[in-house]
Amino acid sequence: MNILITGSSGFVGSRLIDFLIDKGHHVTAVDALPLYHTIESDSFRFLQADTTKPGQWQQSLKHVGAVINLAGKNIFHLWSKKYKQQIYDSRILTTKNIVNALSENQSVTLISTSAAGYYGSCGDDVLDESKGAGNDFLARVCVDWEKEAFLARQKGTRVICARFGVVLGKNGGALSKMIPAYRLFVGGPLGDGQQWFPWIQIDDLVNAIAFVLNNNDIDGPINFTSPNPVQNNEFSKTLGSALNRPAFFRTPAFMLRLAAGELGDLLLNSQRAVPAKLVSFGFAFRYPDLSEALGASIS
C-alpha cells in the first residue's frame, strides 16, 4: 500500500516509517523538520514542507491508499499565547489541508491523531470512546482536530481519530523528558499522584495503527492506550524501580502550576482512558502492563 505520513520526523513517525517499510508498504513522509534518522529504501521518499500551508506536497495525496496524520507542535513546552496558537494551528490547519486535497471516492483511509486529552480531567471515571469531551484548552483542540478529520467522510473516506495516550519507548518520547530527573534522584509523583495516567508502549502503538489500517470495519474515535492505565503514584514508583532509583521527590501541585503555568494543569489532569474498541476487535497488546512496557522502553 502507498501510505503518506505527516508529522513524520517525530518520535512516533520515525518508528512508524521503519515498521511500515519492513511490512512491505511504500511510504511518503512529509514534515517541515528534517528526518529523525536517515532512511535508505526504495520504498521511501521524504518531502520537506510546512503542512499547515497548502502546497505541492498535497499532490502526493492523490496516489495513496492511506494517510496517517501525526502532525502537531509538541505540547510539552511553556504555553504562551503564541505557542498555544501554534499547538492549535499545527493540528487543525494540517488536517484541513489533508482533507481538502483528498479526492472524492478515493478509497482511502485517514488515521488522524488526537489525544486522550480529548476527555479533559475526569477523576476516576473510566473513559472509553463513548465518553464526551472536556472543556480545557487541549480538549477543545482535540474536538476541533477531530471535527476537521471527520469532514473527510463526506468524500467517502474511512476516518479513524486516534486518541493517543502518553507514548513510552526508547530514545525519545515522554520518557526522554522524565528519565533525567530520576537518574539525578529527583524523580517522583506530580501533585497528590492520584491522577490517572493513560500510556501506551511504542511497539503496541505502531502495531495498533497497522491493525486498524488493515481492518475496514473499524472507524471513528479509537483510544490508543494500554488496557491498564495507572495512577501517577504507581507510574512514578514503577519507573523508579526500572531505573533503580527512588521515586520520593514529589512536586506539589502549586509548584508545578507556578513553574509551568497552564501546562502544569495539564500534567495534573486525570484520564483513566481504556482501549475499548481495540479490545473489542481483538487487538492483542504485547505490553499491557507498565513494568514490562518500561523494561522494553529504557535503554
C-alpha positions as CSV (number, residue, x, y, z in Angstrom):
1,M,0.0,0.0,0.0
2,N,1.1,3.6,-0.7
3,I,0.9,5.5,2.6
4,L,1.6,9.2,3.3
5,I,2.6,10.3,6.8
6,T,2.5,13.9,8.0
7,G,4.5,14.8,11.2
8,S,6.8,12.1,10.1
9,S,10.0,13.4,11.7
10,G,8.9,13.0,15.3
11,F,9.3,10.0,17.7
12,V,6.2,8.1,16.6
13,G,6.6,9.0,12.9
14,S,10.1,7.7,12.7
15,R,9.3,4.4,14.4
16,L,6.2,4.0,12.2
17,I,8.1,4.6,9.0
18,D,10.5,1.8,9.8
19,F,7.7,-0.5,10.7
20,L,5.6,0.1,7.6
21,I,8.5,-0.3,5.2
22,D,9.5,-3.5,6.9
23,K,5.9,-4.7,6.3
24,G,6.3,-4.0,2.5
25,H,4.5,-0.7,2.3
26,H,5.6,2.3,0.3
27,V,5.8,5.4,2.5
28,T,5.9,9.1,1.6
29,A,6.8,11.2,4.6
30,V,6.1,14.9,4.9
31,D,7.4,17.3,7.6
32,A,8.8,20.8,8.0
33,L,11.6,19.3,10.0
34,P,14.4,17.0,8.8
35,L,14.0,13.3,9.4
36,Y,14.7,11.9,12.9
37,H,17.2,9.4,11.3
38,T,18.4,8.5,7.8
39,I,16.2,6.0,5.9
40,E,17.6,4.3,2.8
41,S,15.0,2.4,1.0
42,D,13.5,2.3,-2.5
43,S,10.1,2.2,-0.7
44,F,10.6,5.6,0.9
45,R,10.6,9.2,0.0
46,F,10.7,12.4,2.1
47,L,9.1,15.8,1.3
48,Q,10.1,18.7,3.4
49,A,7.1,21.0,3.6
50,D,5.1,23.1,6.0
51,T,1.8,21.1,6.1
52,T,-0.1,24.0,7.8
53,K,0.1,25.6,4.3
54,P,-1.3,24.4,1.0
55,G,1.4,23.4,-1.4
56,Q,2.9,20.9,-3.8
57,W,3.1,18.2,-1.1
58,Q,-0.7,17.8,-1.3
59,Q,-0.4,16.3,-4.8
60,S,1.1,13.2,-3.2
61,L,-2.3,12.6,-1.5
62,K,-3.8,11.7,-4.9
63,H,-1.9,8.5,-5.1
64,V,-2.2,6.9,-1.7
65,G,-4.4,4.2,0.0
66,A,-3.9,5.6,3.5
67,V,-2.9,8.8,5.2
68,I,-1.5,8.8,8.8
69,N,-1.7,12.3,10.2
70,L,0.8,12.8,13.1
71,A,1.4,16.5,12.7
72,G,1.3,18.7,15.7
73,K,3.5,21.0,17.7
74,N,4.9,19.4,20.9
75,I,2.7,20.2,23.8
76,F,5.5,19.8,26.4
77,H,6.6,23.4,26.2
78,L,5.6,26.5,28.2
79,W,2.2,27.6,26.9
80,S,2.4,31.2,26.0
81,K,-0.4,32.7,24.0
82,K,1.7,32.4,20.8
83,Y,2.7,28.8,21.5
84,K,-0.9,27.8,22.2
85,Q,-1.8,29.2,18.8
86,Q,1.0,27.1,17.2
87,I,-0.3,24.0,19.0
88,Y,-3.7,24.6,17.5
89,D,-2.7,25.6,14.0
90,S,-0.2,22.8,13.5
91,R,-3.0,20.3,14.1
92,I,-6.1,21.9,12.6
93,L,-4.6,23.5,9.6
94,T,-2.7,20.4,8.6
95,T,-5.8,18.2,8.9
96,K,-7.8,20.7,6.9
97,N,-5.2,20.7,4.1
98,I,-5.2,16.9,4.0
99,V,-8.9,16.7,3.8
100,N,-9.2,19.4,1.1
101,A,-6.6,17.6,-1.1
102,L,-8.3,14.2,-0.9
103,S,-10.3,13.2,-4.0
104,E,-14.0,12.2,-4.0
105,N,-14.4,8.4,-3.5
106,Q,-10.7,7.8,-3.5
107,S,-11.0,4.7,-1.3
108,V,-8.5,6.0,1.2
109,T,-8.2,5.5,5.0
110,L,-7.3,8.6,7.1
111,I,-5.9,7.9,10.5
112,S,-5.7,11.3,12.2
113,T,-4.0,11.7,15.6
114,S,-6.0,13.0,18.5
115,A,-5.2,12.5,22.2
116,A,-6.6,11.2,25.4
117,G,-6.6,14.8,26.4
118,Y,-9.9,15.0,24.4
119,Y,-11.7,13.9,27.6
120,G,-10.3,16.6,29.9
121,S,-9.7,15.8,33.5
122,C,-12.2,13.1,34.7
123,G,-11.1,11.8,38.1
124,D,-11.6,8.1,38.5
125,D,-14.1,7.7,35.7
126,V,-13.3,5.0,33.2
127,L,-13.1,6.6,29.7
128,D,-14.0,4.6,26.7
129,E,-14.6,6.1,23.3
130,S,-18.2,6.9,24.0
131,K,-17.4,9.5,26.7
132,G,-17.8,13.2,25.9
133,A,-15.2,15.9,25.5
134,G,-13.7,18.0,28.3
135,N,-13.5,21.8,28.4
136,D,-9.9,22.7,28.9
137,F,-7.6,24.0,26.1
138,L,-6.2,20.6,24.9
139,A,-9.7,19.1,24.9
140,R,-11.0,21.9,22.7
141,V,-8.1,21.5,20.4
142,C,-8.9,17.7,20.1
143,V,-12.6,18.4,19.4
144,D,-11.7,20.8,16.5
145,W,-9.0,18.5,15.3
146,E,-11.3,15.5,15.1
147,K,-14.0,17.6,13.5
148,E,-11.7,18.6,10.7
149,A,-10.7,14.9,10.1
150,F,-14.3,13.6,10.1
151,L,-15.1,16.1,7.3
152,A,-13.3,13.6,5.0
153,R,-16.2,11.2,5.4
154,Q,-18.1,13.5,3.0
155,K,-15.7,12.3,0.4
156,G,-16.2,8.6,1.2
157,T,-13.0,8.3,3.3
158,R,-12.8,6.0,6.2
159,V,-11.7,8.1,9.2
160,I,-10.1,7.0,12.4
161,C,-9.3,9.6,15.1
162,A,-6.5,8.0,17.2
163,R,-6.7,9.3,20.7
164,F,-3.1,8.6,21.8
165,G,-2.1,8.1,25.4
166,V,1.4,9.0,26.5
167,V,3.8,7.1,24.3
168,L,6.6,5.1,26.0
169,G,9.7,4.0,24.1
170,K,13.4,4.2,23.7
171,N,15.4,7.2,22.6
172,G,12.6,9.8,22.6
173,G,9.0,10.5,23.6
174,A,7.8,11.2,27.1
175,L,10.5,9.1,28.8
176,S,13.2,11.2,27.4
177,K,11.7,14.1,29.5
178,M,11.2,12.0,32.6
179,I,14.3,9.8,33.0
180,P,16.9,12.6,33.6
181,A,15.2,13.7,36.8
182,Y,15.1,10.1,38.1
183,R,18.7,9.5,37.2
184,L,19.5,12.6,39.3
185,F,17.4,11.2,42.2
186,V,14.8,14.0,41.9
187,G,12.0,12.0,40.2
188,G,8.7,11.3,41.7
189,P,4.9,11.9,41.6
190,L,3.2,15.1,40.5
191,G,0.8,16.7,42.9
192,D,-1.0,14.2,45.0
193,G,-0.2,11.4,42.5
194,Q,-3.8,10.2,42.4
195,Q,-4.4,11.3,38.7
196,W,-4.8,8.6,36.2
197,F,-2.1,8.3,33.5
198,P,-3.0,6.8,30.1
199,W,0.0,5.3,28.4
200,I,1.0,3.0,25.5
201,Q,4.3,1.4,24.6
202,I,5.5,2.4,21.1
203,D,5.6,-1.1,19.7
204,D,1.9,-1.6,20.7
205,L,1.1,1.8,19.2
206,V,2.6,1.0,15.7
207,N,1.1,-2.5,15.8
208,A,-2.3,-1.0,16.7
209,I,-2.1,1.5,13.8
210,A,-1.4,-1.4,11.4
211,F,-4.2,-3.4,12.9
212,V,-6.7,-0.6,12.4
213,L,-5.4,0.1,8.9
214,N,-6.0,-3.5,7.9
215,N,-9.5,-3.8,9.4
216,N,-12.0,-2.0,7.4
217,D,-14.7,-2.5,10.0
218,I,-13.0,-0.1,12.4
219,D,-13.6,3.6,12.2
220,G,-14.4,6.7,14.4
221,P,-12.6,7.6,17.6
222,I,-10.2,5.0,19.0
223,N,-8.3,5.1,22.3
224,F,-4.7,4.1,21.6
225,T,-3.8,3.4,25.2
226,S,-2.9,0.4,27.3
227,P,-5.8,-1.5,28.8
228,N,-4.1,-0.9,32.2
229,P,-3.8,2.8,32.9
230,V,-2.2,3.6,36.3
231,Q,-2.2,6.5,38.7
232,N,0.7,8.8,38.7
233,N,1.9,7.5,42.1
234,E,2.2,3.9,40.6
235,F,3.8,5.2,37.4
236,S,6.4,7.0,39.3
237,K,7.2,4.1,41.6
238,T,7.4,1.7,38.7
239,L,9.6,4.0,36.6
240,G,11.9,4.5,39.6
241,S,12.2,0.7,40.1
242,A,13.0,0.2,36.4
243,L,15.8,2.8,36.7
244,N,17.0,1.5,40.1
245,R,16.2,4.9,41.6
246,P,13.9,6.1,44.4
247,A,10.7,8.0,43.4
248,F,10.1,10.0,46.6
249,F,10.7,13.5,45.2
250,R,7.1,14.8,45.0
251,T,6.4,18.0,43.1
252,P,3.5,19.9,44.8
253,A,0.7,21.0,42.5
254,F,1.2,24.7,43.3
255,M,4.9,24.5,42.4
256,L,4.0,22.7,39.1
257,R,1.5,25.4,38.2
258,L,3.9,28.2,39.2
259,A,6.7,26.7,37.1
260,A,4.7,25.5,34.1
261,G,1.5,27.6,34.1
262,E,-1.4,26.1,32.1
263,L,0.9,23.1,31.1
264,G,1.2,22.3,34.8
265,D,-2.6,21.9,35.0
266,L,-2.4,19.5,32.1
267,L,0.2,17.4,33.9
268,L,-2.2,17.1,36.8
269,N,-5.2,16.0,34.7
270,S,-6.7,12.6,35.4
271,Q,-7.6,10.4,32.3
272,R,-8.4,6.8,33.0
273,A,-8.7,6.0,29.3
274,V,-9.1,2.4,28.1
275,P,-8.9,1.0,24.6
276,A,-12.4,-0.5,24.5
277,K,-12.7,-0.6,20.7
278,L,-9.3,-2.1,20.1
279,V,-10.0,-4.8,22.6
280,S,-13.5,-5.5,21.2
281,F,-12.0,-6.0,17.7
282,G,-9.4,-8.5,19.1
283,F,-6.2,-6.5,19.2
284,A,-3.6,-8.2,21.4
285,F,-1.3,-5.9,23.3
286,R,2.3,-7.0,23.6
287,Y,2.9,-4.8,26.6
288,P,-0.3,-4.4,28.6
289,D,1.4,-4.0,31.9
290,L,3.6,-1.0,32.8
291,S,6.6,-2.8,34.3
292,E,7.1,-4.8,31.1
293,A,6.5,-1.8,28.9
294,L,9.1,0.3,30.8
295,G,11.5,-2.6,30.6
296,A,11.2,-2.6,26.8
297,S,11.5,1.2,26.7
298,I,14.5,2.1,28.8
299,S,17.9,2.0,27.1
